[in-house]
Amino acid sequence: MILPPAFTSKNNIHVIIETPRGSRNKYNFHEETGLFFLKKVLPLGLSFPLDFGFIPHTRAEDKDPMDALVFMEESGFPGCLVECRVIGIITAEQKKDTKKIRNDRVLAIATESKAHAEMQDISDVSKELLEDVMRFFESYHEREGDQFKALAIEKTEEAIKQIKKNLES
């Protein structure tokens, strides 16, 4: 499967949706086949707060492509390619067993979104929504026996820097 480039312009990226907003089903992309598989089902009351996907041609410290959360009017679907404008990043650390690794979440707006078009940077996202997103990932990882800790919420420039740092050669 040929994946599109990570960047489409200076602050715009491609994101491939793995798990739609509101879903209890967690899907993962299988690189060798180009298919999406059901990885797990979340418990009642726990669902993804935003569309969750990955930035193609990146490789994060956890050996997976960089994670991205997408704001758009309606939920996407597994495999949906969305051009997005980067607005920030939640830098985070994940602890599995005794090993700590970075596991950041890029925050982006679908370029076709009308409802979120006014959001220009992370300061336009409510503090409450960001806290809810961070609590979701803390709870999600805790159920897996891992620990997720948000380190900081950074602006667009830091997000772009981290994406470029994680581009595959």
N, C-alpha and C positions, 0 to 999 in steps of 0.2 A: 504494500500500500504506500502510495506517495503522499506524504503529509505536506501541507502548505508551509511557507516560512513562518517563523515566529513573529517577525515584525512586518507590518504593512506600510508603516510610516514612522516618523519620529516617536510618537507616543501611542500609536495604535498597534495592537497585536491580534493574532488569531488565537481563539480559544476553541477547543473541541470539548463540547459538553459530554461529561460522563454520567452525571446524576442530576436530574432536574430538580428545581426548587419544589419543595413540598413532598418529595418522594421519600418513602421509607426504604425503598430498594436502593442499595449501593452498588453501582455498576463500575467495572474497571475495563479499560481498553487493553486488549491483548495484542501487543506489538507484532508478534510473529504471524498472526492470522488476520489482523485488522478488524477483528470482531470485538464486541462488547459482551462481557459475561457478568452474571449476577454474582457479586462477591459475598453479600450478606443482606439480611433484612433487619432493619433497625426495630427496636421495641416500640410498642404503642406509645404515642405521645412524643416520639422523637423523629423529626424529619429535617431534611436539608433546608436551611433558611434562605439560600440563594442558589441559583444554578451553579453547579460545581463542575469544573473541568480542568483541562491542562493546556499548557502552552507548548505547541509542537517544537521539536528540535531544541529543547532545553533538557538539562539533567541536573536535578537538585541533589543535595547531600544525601537524601534518602534513596538515591539511585533511580527515582521516578522522575518523569517530567514535572516541571514546576506547576503547582496548583494555582488555580484562579477561580475567583468567585465573580459571577456576572450579574449585574443589575439589568433587568429588562422586564417588559410588561407581563409577558406570559412565560411559562416554563418552556425550556427547550426540550430536547429529547437526546438520548444517547447517540453520539455521532454527529450531532448538529455542529456545523462550523459557524462561529460567530466572530465577526470583526468587532473589536472592542477598543475603547479609549481607556488607557490606564489612569487611575486616579489615586492609587496608593498601594500600600502593602502592610499586612500584619506580619511582622517578623515574629517567629515563634520557635520554640525549642520543644522537641519531642523526646521523651525518655522511654526507652523500651528496655526492659531488664535493667542493666546498669549503664547502658550506652545512651549518651545524649547527642542528638543531631538537630540541625536546623530543619524546619519544615514550614516555610513561609506560605502565606496566602496572598496572592496578588488580587487587588480589587479593581474591577473594570466595569465600564458602562458599555452596553451594546451600542455601536455607532448608529444603528437604526432606531434606537429607543427615543420616543417622543417624551414620555413621562419622566425620564431621568436625564434629559438633554441639558438641563440647567446645572447638573452636578459636574463641577469642573475639577474639584480635588477632594481629598479625604475630609476636609473640614466641612464639606456640604453633606456629609453622612451624619445622621444623628448619633450622639454618644450612646444612646440606648440600643440602637440597632447594632452598632459595633460590639457592645457588651454582650448582646444576645448571640451574635455570631461566635464570639470567643467562648462563651459558655457552652454553645452547641459543640464546638470542637473539643473542649475539655471533657464534656460528658461522653461524647462519641469515643474518644480515646480511652477514657477511664473504663468503659465497658469492655474494651479490648485488653485491659490490663496494662495499658500504656499511660503516660502522663503527657499532657499538652499544656504548654505554658506560653501565653502571648508575652513577648518581650517589649514590643513597641508598635505603635501605629505610625507609619512613615508616609511622607508625601510622594507624589508622582516621580520626582527625580530619583529618590532612593529605590523605588520599585523598578524603574527602567534600568538603573545601575545593576540591581540584583538579577534581572532577566538577562542582561548582556553578560554578566559574570557566569551565568549558568547555560549559555548557549553551547551546544555541541559543536565541536570543530569539524 
